[in-house]
Amino acid sequence: MFVKIFHSTVLNIVKEKIVRAQKNRVLHLGCIIINRVEGVHGKLKKYLMTSVGDLCTCIEKIHDMLLIQLTEIHT
């Protein structure tokens, strides 16, 4: 009962403020999605190191990149 009341009153009132505060922590100048995609694309290009390659090599390098990112997140 308490959780239901809390969710319907307090959480509904402050949820937009919480999201807005989290979004405003990073300077994005109005571009919220594109910069992230470009950043990931640039990082992927660094790991691939070439514009040509077979599918197996590309998948292995993407896998290595994701493992490194996961390790960085855990540390």
DRENKE-600941 format. One record per atom (N, C-alpha, C, CB): residue number from 1; atom name; x, y, z. Coordinates in pm, 1 decimal. Atoms other than C-alpha are relative to their C-alpha. Last residue first. Glycine has a CB too. Example, Ala and Ser with C-alpha at 12.3 -4.5 7.8 and 13.67 -1.06 7.14 Angstrom:
BEGIN
SITE  2  N  -82.0  -119.0  -6.0;
SITE  2  CA  1367.0  -106.0  714.0;
SITE  2  C  -77.0  109.0  73.0;
SITE  2  CB  41.4  46.2  -141.5;
SITE  1  N  89.0  -119.0  0.0;
SITE  1  CA  1230.0  -450.0  780.0;
SITE  1  C  90.0  120.0  0.0;
SITE  1  CB  -99.2  2.7  124.6;
//
This chain:
BEGIN
SITE  75  N  -105.2  -62.1  -83.2;
SITE  75  CA  3731.2  -119.5  -1263.9;
SITE  75  C  -40.0  139.3  32.0;
SITE  75  CB  137.4  -1.0  -70.0;
SITE  74  N  -11.0  70.8  -127.6;
SITE  74  CA  3415.6  -300.2  -1379.7;
SITE  74  C  106.2  61.2  91.1;
SITE  74  CB  32.0  -146.5  -24.5;
SITE  73  N  120.6  -28.8  -78.9;
SITE  73  CA  3344.5  -40.2  -1649.4;
SITE  73  C  12.2  -65.0  137.9;
SITE  73  CB  -128.2  -51.0  -73.5;
SITE  72  N  -8.8  -138.5  -47.1;
SITE  72  CA  3701.4  -56.7  -1780.8;
SITE  72  C  -119.3  35.2  88.3;
SITE  72  CB  8.0  96.9  -119.0;
SITE  71  N  -102.4  -3.2  -103.3;
SITE  71  CA  3681.9  -437.0  -1801.3;
SITE  71  C  13.7  139.9  58.1;
SITE  71  CB  133.8  -47.4  -55.9;
SITE  70  N  58.2  63.2  -117.8;
SITE  70  CA  3353.9  -412.4  -1992.2;
SITE  70  C  98.3  -0.3  116.5;
SITE  70  CB  -43.5  -142.8  -32.3;
SITE  69  N  94.9  -94.2  -57.9;
SITE  69  CA  3509.7  -164.9  -2235.0;
SITE  69  C  -63.8  -56.8  127.2;
SITE  69  CB  -108.5  35.4  -102.4;
SITE  68  N  -78.3  -107.0  -61.2;
SITE  68  CA  3805.4  -396.1  -2291.0;
SITE  68  C  -92.3  101.4  65.9;
SITE  68  CB  89.5  68.8  -104.6;
SITE  67  N  -61.4  53.9  -121.4;
SITE  67  CA  3572.8  -691.0  -2351.1;
SITE  67  C  80.8  106.4  73.1;
SITE  67  CB  89.4  -119.1  -33.9;
SITE  66  N  103.8  9.1  -102.4;
SITE  66  CA  3365.5  -485.1  -2593.8;
SITE  66  C  54.5  -57.0  130.6;
SITE  66  CB  -115.5  -85.9  -49.8;
SITE  65  N  33.6  -135.2  -42.4;
SITE  65  CA  3673.1  -388.1  -2795.1;
SITE  65  C  -103.0  -3.5  112.4;
SITE  65  CB  -52.8  82.2  -118.5;
SITE  64  N  -109.8  -49.1  -82.9;
SITE  64  CA  3793.1  -749.3  -2808.6;
SITE  64  C  -30.2  139.2  55.2;
SITE  64  CB  130.2  2.5  -80.4;
SITE  63  N  6.0  75.1  -125.0;
SITE  63  CA  3451.7  -863.1  -2936.0;
SITE  63  C  108.5  47.2  95.8;
SITE  63  CB  14.2  -150.6  -26.5;
SITE  62  N  111.9  -58.7  -73.3;
SITE  62  CA  3456.2  -589.3  -3200.3;
SITE  62  C  -14.5  -68.1  135.7;
SITE  62  CB  -131.3  -12.2  -81.1;
SITE  61  N  -45.4  -130.1  -49.6;
SITE  61  CA  3802.1  -707.3  -3304.7;
SITE  61  C  -110.8  71.3  76.8;
SITE  61  CB  47.9  87.7  -116.3;
SITE  60  N  -98.9  20.9  -106.1;
SITE  60  CA  3689.1  -1070.6  -3329.6;
SITE  60  C  44.4  133.6  59.6;
SITE  60  CB  122.0  -77.3  -54.4;
SITE  59  N  73.2  46.8  -118.2;
SITE  59  CA  3375.7  -972.8  -3525.2;
SITE  59  C  96.0  -21.6  116.0;
SITE  59  CB  -76.7  -130.6  -31.0;
SITE  58  N  75.7  -113.0  -55.6;
SITE  58  CA  3581.8  -768.7  -3770.8;
SITE  58  C  -73.6  -40.4  127.2;
SITE  58  CB  -100.0  53.8  -103.5;
SITE  57  N  -95.8  -91.3  -62.8;
SITE  57  CA  3828.6  -1053.1  -3823.9;
SITE  57  C  -71.9  116.5  65.5;
SITE  57  CB  101.1  51.8  -103.2;
SITE  56  N  -53.2  67.0  -118.7;
SITE  56  CA  3548.6  -1302.5  -3890.4;
SITE  56  C  95.8  91.8  75.7;
SITE  56  CB  71.4  -130.5  -39.3;
SITE  55  N  98.4  -6.2  -107.0;
SITE  55  CA  3368.3  -1067.9  -4130.0;
SITE  55  C  54.4  -58.7  129.7;
SITE  55  CB  -126.5  -73.1  -41.2;
SITE  54  N  103.7  101.6  4.0;
SITE  54  CA  3668.0  -1021.3  -4355.2;
SITE  54  C  -86.7  7.8  125.5;
SITE  54  CB  62.1  -139.9  -14.1;
SITE  53  N  -31.2  115.3  -82.5;
SITE  53  CA  3851.1  -696.5  -4379.0;
SITE  53  C  -112.2  -100.2  -7.8;
SITE  53  CB  25.0  41.3  144.7;
SITE  52  N  31.3  127.3  65.4;
SITE  52  CA  3852.5  -360.4  -4549.6;
SITE  52  C  41.2  -114.0  92.3;
SITE  52  CB  71.8  -11.8  -138.4;
SITE  51  N  135.0  -10.7  54.5;
SITE  51  CA  3832.4  -16.1  -4391.2;
SITE  51  C  -41.3  -126.6  -74.2;
SITE  51  CB  -9.7  119.8  -93.0;
SITE  50  N  1.7  8.7  144.8;
SITE  50  CA  4126.3  -80.8  -4165.1;
SITE  50  C  -143.6  10.7  -49.5;
SITE  50  CB  65.3  -131.3  -48.1;
SITE  49  N  -126.3  -44.5  60.6;
SITE  49  CA  4229.5  -24.5  -3804.1;
SITE  49  C  4.6  -11.4  -151.5;
SITE  49  CB  112.6  -78.5  57.1;
SITE  48  N  -4.9  76.2  124.7;
SITE  48  CA  3924.9  -221.5  -3672.8;
SITE  48  C  127.4  30.8  -78.0;
SITE  48  CB  -123.0  30.4  -86.1;
SITE  47  N  -25.7  141.0  -27.4;
SITE  47  CA  3986.4  -96.9  -3319.3;
SITE  47  C  11.1  -81.8  -127.5;
SITE  47  CB  -109.3  -56.7  87.6;
SITE  46  N  -136.1  14.1  -54.0;
SITE  46  CA  4023.8  265.7  -3423.2;
SITE  46  C  33.5  -146.8  24.4;
SITE  46  CB  15.0  80.2  131.3;
SITE  45  N  -93.9  -13.0  111.3;
SITE  45  CA  3713.0  243.0  -3644.9;
SITE  45  C  144.3  -13.8  46.9;
SITE  45  CB  -19.2  133.9  -70.1;
SITE  44  N  2.5  124.9  75.4;
SITE  44  CA  3513.1  111.6  -3348.2;
SITE  44  C  98.6  4.8  -116.1;
SITE  44  CB  -141.5  -28.6  -51.8;
SITE  43  N  -72.3  99.9  -80.2;
SITE  43  CA  3617.6  408.1  -3134.6;
SITE  43  C  7.2  -133.4  -73.5;
SITE  43  CB  -67.8  -19.0  137.4;
SITE  42  N  -142.6  -33.1  3.3;
SITE  42  CA  3510.1  649.7  -3407.1;
SITE  42  C  83.7  -100.8  76.5;
SITE  42  CB  22.9  138.5  56.6;
SITE  41  N  -47.4  31.9  134.7;
SITE  41  CA  3172.5  476.1  -3447.4;
SITE  41  C  149.6  28.7  -11.4;
SITE  41  CB  -78.5  80.7  -106.0;
SITE  40  N  -14.0  145.9  7.0;
SITE  40  CA  3117.7  482.2  -3071.5;
SITE  40  C  54.0  -41.2  -136.5;
SITE  40  CB  -135.5  -69.6  27.3;
SITE  39  N  -108.7  40.5  -88.6;
SITE  39  CA  3184.6  855.0  -3062.6;
SITE  39  C  25.8  -149.7  -5.4;
SITE  39  CB  -30.8  41.1  142.0;
SITE  38  N  -125.7  -35.3  65.2;
SITE  38  CA  2967.9  922.6  -3366.9;
SITE  38  C  119.4  -42.7  85.0;
SITE  38  CB  5.7  150.7  -27.3;
SITE  37  N  -17.6  92.8  111.5;
SITE  37  CA  2678.7  732.3  -3209.1;
SITE  37  C  132.3  27.8  -70.1;
SITE  37  CB  -117.5  11.1  -99.8;
SITE  36  N  -32.1  132.0  -54.8;
SITE  36  CA  2716.0  918.8  -2883.0;
SITE  36  C  27.8  -99.2  -112.2;
SITE  36  CB  -114.7  -51.2  88.9;
SITE  35  N  -137.2  -2.3  -49.4;
SITE  35  CA  2733.2  1252.8  -3061.8;
SITE  35  C  41.6  -134.5  58.1;
SITE  35  CB  16.0  108.5  104.7;
SITE  34  N  -98.7  7.7  107.9;
SITE  34  CA  2419.4  1175.6  -3264.6;
SITE  34  C  143.0  -5.3  53.4;
SITE  34  CB  -15.5  119.2  -93.5;
SITE  33  N  -26.6  134.1  50.1;
SITE  33  CA  2190.8  1097.7  -2970.0;
SITE  33  C  120.1  -5.4  -94.2;
SITE  33  CB  -121.8  -52.8  -70.5;
SITE  32  N  -1.8  101.7  -105.2;
SITE  32  CA  2160.4  1404.8  -2747.9;
SITE  32  C  45.5  -135.2  -53.6;
SITE  32  CB  -138.1  -13.1  63.2;
SITE  31  N  -15.7  125.6  74.9;
SITE  31  CA  2250.3  1691.0  -2975.1;
SITE  31  C  14.2  -112.5  100.7;
SITE  31  CB  124.0  4.9  -97.2;
SITE  30  N  121.8  33.1  71.9;
SITE  30  CA  2107.7  1996.3  -2794.6;
SITE  30  C  7.5  -128.0  -80.8;
SITE  30  CB  -35.2  110.8  -89.3;
SITE  29  N  36.8  -107.3  91.6;
SITE  29  CA  2443.0  2138.0  -2691.9;
SITE  29  C  -120.5  -33.6  -86.5;
SITE  29  CB  116.3  33.4  -87.7;
SITE  28  N  36.4  63.7  125.7;
SITE  28  CA  2543.5  1803.8  -2534.6;
SITE  28  C  -45.9  99.3  -104.3;
SITE  28  CB  -107.3  -101.2  23.1;
SITE  27  N  23.1  -106.7  96.8;
SITE  27  CA  2731.4  1920.2  -2226.4;
SITE  27  C  -27.4  -63.6  -135.4;
SITE  27  CB  121.8  97.7  -7.4;
SITE  26  N  -92.8  3.5  112.3;
SITE  26  CA  2687.0  1627.3  -1988.1;
SITE  26  C  -34.7  113.0  -95.0;
SITE  26  CB  -4.3  -137.2  -72.8;
SITE  25  N  -135.5  17.4  -52.9;
SITE  25  CA  2528.2  1650.2  -1642.2;
SITE  25  C  104.9  6.1  -109.7;
SITE  25  CB  11.0  -132.1  73.8;
SITE  24  N  -74.1  -125.1  3.3;
SITE  24  CA  2211.6  1794.2  -1799.5;
SITE  24  C  139.8  -10.1  59.6;
SITE  24  CB  -76.8  105.0  72.2;
SITE  23  N  -30.0  -35.3  138.9;
SITE  23  CA  2066.4  1452.9  -1881.3;
SITE  23  C  88.5  123.7  -7.0;
SITE  23  CB  -129.6  23.4  -78.5;
SITE  22  N  -97.0  97.1  52.1;
SITE  22  CA  2088.4  1338.1  -1518.9;
SITE  22  C  42.6  37.2  -141.1;
SITE  22  CB  -59.1  -142.1  1.6;
SITE  21  N  -126.8  -22.8  -68.9;
SITE  21  CA  1919.6  1655.1  -1392.3;
SITE  21  C  106.9  -94.5  -51.8;
SITE  21  CB  -16.8  -17.2  151.2;
SITE  20  N  -55.8  -125.1  51.4;
SITE  20  CA  1643.1  1626.4  -1654.4;
SITE  20  C  136.4  28.3  64.1;
SITE  20  CB  -97.3  117.5  26.5;
SITE  19  N  -47.9  25.1  136.5;
SITE  19  CA  1581.3  1260.8  -1566.3;
SITE  19  C  66.1  124.4  -56.5;
SITE  19  CB  -115.8  -44.8  -91.4;
SITE  18  N  -113.4  90.9  -9.8;
SITE  18  CA  1557.0  1336.8  -1194.2;
SITE  18  C  60.0  -24.7  -138.2;
SITE  18  CB  -42.5  -133.2  64.9;
SITE  17  N  -113.1  -77.0  -51.9;
SITE  17  CA  1334.6  1638.8  -1251.4;
SITE  17  C  125.2  -86.0  8.7;
SITE  17  CB  -33.4  58.0  137.8;
SITE  16  N  -48.4  -84.4  108.9;
SITE  16  CA  1102.4  1432.6  -1471.7;
SITE  16  C  119.8  83.1  44.2;
SITE  16  CB  -111.7  91.6  -50.3;
SITE  15  N  -70.3  81.5  99.4;
SITE  15  CA  1076.0  1165.1  -1201.7;
SITE  15  C  53.1  84.0  -115.6;
SITE  15  CB  -92.4  -108.3  -53.7;
SITE  14  N  -143.6  -30.1  14.0;
SITE  14  CA  1002.1  1413.9  -923.5;
SITE  14  C  69.2  -75.6  -112.2;
SITE  14  CB  69.9  -30.2  128.0;
SITE  13  N  -30.8  -142.6  -5.3;
SITE  13  CA  621.6  1438.1  -928.3;
SITE  13  C  146.7  26.1  -33.2;
SITE  13  CB  -33.4  56.4  138.2;
SITE  12  N  53.3  -65.5  118.8;
SITE  12  CA  545.9  1084.5  -1043.7;
SITE  12  C  33.8  148.2  -4.0;
SITE  12  CB  -149.7  -18.2  -6.5;
SITE  11  N  -77.1  41.4  116.2;
SITE  11  CA  777.5  942.6  -778.6;
SITE  11  C  -49.2  66.3  -127.4;
SITE  11  CB  -5.4  -150.0  -15.1;
SITE  10  N  -136.3  -54.7  0.6;
SITE  10  CA  628.3  1141.7  -493.9;
SITE  10  C  73.2  -33.9  -128.1;
SITE  10  CB  78.8  -52.1  119.1;
SITE  9  N  -12.7  -140.5  -39.6;
SITE  9  CA  259.3  1079.5  -552.8;
SITE  9  C  141.9  51.4  -20.3;
SITE  9  CB  -41.1  17.8  145.9;
SITE  8  N  97.6  -86.6  66.8;
SITE  8  CA  172.6  762.3  -744.2;
SITE  8  C  16.3  146.9  37.9;
SITE  8  CB  -140.5  -45.4  33.4;
SITE  7  N  -20.3  -1.0  145.0;
SITE  7  CA  487.8  572.0  -650.8;
SITE  7  C  -93.1  99.5  -67.5;
SITE  7  CB  -21.7  -139.7  -58.1;
SITE  6  N  -126.9  -67.3  26.3;
SITE  6  CA  467.2  663.7  -283.3;
SITE  6  C  24.1  13.6  -149.9;
SITE  6  CB  115.9  -76.4  65.5;
SITE  5  N  22.8  -142.4  -25.7;
SITE  5  CA  99.8  565.5  -271.0;
SITE  5  C  125.4  79.9  -30.0;
SITE  5  CB  -43.9  23.0  145.7;
SITE  4  N  92.9  -48.2  102.1;
SITE  4  CA  170.3  228.9  -434.7;
SITE  4  C  -25.8  150.2  16.5;
SITE  4  CB  -132.7  -78.1  7.2;
SITE  3  N  -74.1  -9.7  124.8;
SITE  3  CA  474.2  167.5  -216.4;
SITE  3  C  -87.9  56.3  -110.4;
SITE  3  CB  54.9  -136.5  -40.5;
SITE  2  N  -88.2  -115.8  -8.4;
SITE  2  CA  276.0  246.0  97.2;
SITE  2  C  74.8  21.4  -130.5;
SITE  2  CB  98.7  -16.5  114.8;
SITE  1  N  81.5  -118.9  0.0;
SITE  1  CA  0.0  0.0  0.0;
SITE  1  C  86.5  126.1  0.0;
SITE  1  CB  -93.1  -0.6  119.8;
//
